Amino acid sequence: MNCFGRPKTVTLHQPNLHLLHPPFDSPLLLFCRPHTHRSSATNTAVLGKQSISLIEPRKQQSGGKERGEGSKMEVIMTNRIVVTKTHIDGAPKETDFEVKSQVLAQSAQPAGSVIVKNLYVSVDPYQLNRMKSDSSSQSYSFLAAGIGPGEEIDCYGVGKVVDSGNPEFQEGDLVAGLLTWGEYSVLKPGSMFRKLDAMGFPLSNHIGALAFSGLTAYAGLFEVGKAKKGDRVFVSTASGSVGHLVGQFAKLHGCYVVGSAGSKAKVELLKEKLGFDDAFNYKDATDLRATLKKYFPDGIDVYFDNVGGEMLEAAIDNMNAFGRVAVCGVISEYTGTGRRAAPNMVDVIYKRLTIRGFLANDFMSVFPEFISKACEHMGSGKMVSIEDISIGLDSIPSAFVDLFTGGNVGKKIVQIAQE
């Protein structure tokens, strides 16, 4: 589809929350694999929480040093990065982090490296497991490998090439992939990144709804949860980066959808703006089993779990025979303060339930299908991407802590620099 008309902004009834509809008409080339798609508009809700000034990187010439065969002077950059001071084995605090500086120069990097100015970086709960002194998750995927104190913290992000030793990337190219919590990232040969054509969507969308958050939601619901039209679907942490997309995909597929969230405002958002059939504040529920029974009198067919703990137990008690549980996250257990889930295994057996954990990179084969659907739904205005954007490198610690205190809505992103 082609786009006609002018960009417009639709204000929602929530402070600082608005919908953006910029037009676009260009092919998409994303991190995971190339895919071409055309649509008509995008629909993004952005929640700007902080007004911290952008800190522009400091640059200086290297005193006339030449690079390569040309006469271009090498630029040496002072790069500020966010690191941990120590391993974090409980709930994270802003004081667990610090900013340190490093000097970047292309001549000091492996041949073929690309230096990228970070524009937007992702902040995700799973990163806490990587910061712990020990976590079972650290041994199962290089994307979950441990990060020690003082080490660079990698993340998904979008940036712009400022210096390249790779002929496939030129200065000014947009890229998406594994960056770092810093002002700049050095992408070495073999790193996970690709050129990005934003396709007219805001660049921040390519960190969340049109990247791993969206793929996680889509694959978890349809590949793991096997959701079909008419299914009764329950989504926990439904206002989070993945949950708010799961609910919308399910509704567009013809499912009955209920979500849980941690505040009245988030519950209203789910029902009034995201199209959930119903939602409830789990903090007001004294008996989660009874609460779910109220919202699912005919039982749950698919449970998309982002919480673990007591919520998982209550959901299993309310599952229908042959129900499916897609275990995406267990945020209640990441900090070590929440009780571990102990589901009723008799129910699992006699209801013949399927409970499966998964990672988004298990389902790269469905990325073309996912991105086509996501672009179609967002372009037509049927799906909304909610983004909670903090401004400036120094806001990363507080943004990360927000994930574990309920302070965020939608996808948590930090804007490092202006586009």
C-alpha positions, 0 to 999 in steps of 0.5 A: 500500500502507498501512503497519502496525506500528511503526518498527524498527531492524536493526543490520548487522555494520559499525560505525555502519551500520544499517537504518531502517524508519519507516512512512509513508502519504502522497503524494509531492511532489518537486522534479522533478515531482509524483507520488503513491505509497503504500508500506509502509516504507523501508529505509535504511542510514545511516553516521554518521562524525562527531560534530561539534556542530550550529552553530545560526544566530544570529538577531536582530531588526532593531529593529522594522522591519515587513515587508508589511502585517502587524506581523511583525518582520523577522528578520535572520539571520547565515548561515555558508557554505562557499566555496573560497579559490582554484580547485582544479585538482588533488585537493581539500584541506580547506584549500582551503575556508573558512567566511565569514558573510553577513547575510540579510534578506527585505527585501534579497532579490528580490520573491518570494524564500524563505529556507530553513534548510538541513537536509541538503545533498549533496556530489558529485564533479562539483562539483570540476569546477565549482571548477576554473579551467577545465573543459570541463564548465562550458560544457555545463550551468548545473548545471555552471557554474564556481564562483569563489573566495568564491562560494556553492556550490550543491548539491541539498538539503532544507530548511525555510522560515523566511521567505517572500516567496512566497505559495505557500510558508509558514513551516515548509514542507519544500522540496527543490531547489538549496540552498547549502553554508550554514546558510541558502539564499535561493531566488529566483524561478525557482530549482529547488525545490519543496515536499516531502512526505517520504512517511514516508521520512527526509528524507535519502532525498530527496537520494539514493535518491529524488532525482538519485542514484536517477534517475541509477542508474535512467535510466543502467541502463535508458534508456542501458544498455538492461538486460534480464533475463539481462544481465551487468552490471558496475558500477564504484564500486559502493558509491558514491552511484549505483553501489549503487543501480544494482546493486540495480535490476539484480538486481531486474530479473533481471540478473547483477551484479558490482561493483568497490569500493576496500576489503574492507569495501565488497566485503563490503557489496556481496555480503552486504547489497546482493545483488550476485552478486559483487564485487572490490577493484580495488586488489588487481587487478594486471590489470583485464582478466584480473580482469573476464574471471574474473568475466565468462567470458561477457562483459559486456552492460552496463557502468555506468561511474563511474570512466573510465581503465583500468577503462573500457579493461578493461571494453570489452575484455570487452564482448560484441557490441552491449554498452552502456556508460553513462558516468555519471562518470570520478572517476579523471580529475577530479583530473587525476592519473589517466590518461585512458581510451584504449579500444580503438576497434577493439573498439568498431567490431567489437563494435558497442558503444554508449558514451554519456555522460548526465546525470540531467536528460536523463531527467526524463520517466522520473522518475514511473516511477523514483520509483514503482519506487524507493518500491516497492522501498524500501518492501518492503525489497527495496532499501537506500539507503546514506547516509554522513552527516557532521554540521555545516556545518564538516564539509563540506570533509572530507566533500568530500575523502572522495569522492576518497580512498575515505573514503565509502560510499554517498551522501555527505550533510551534516546542517546542522541538526536536522529 
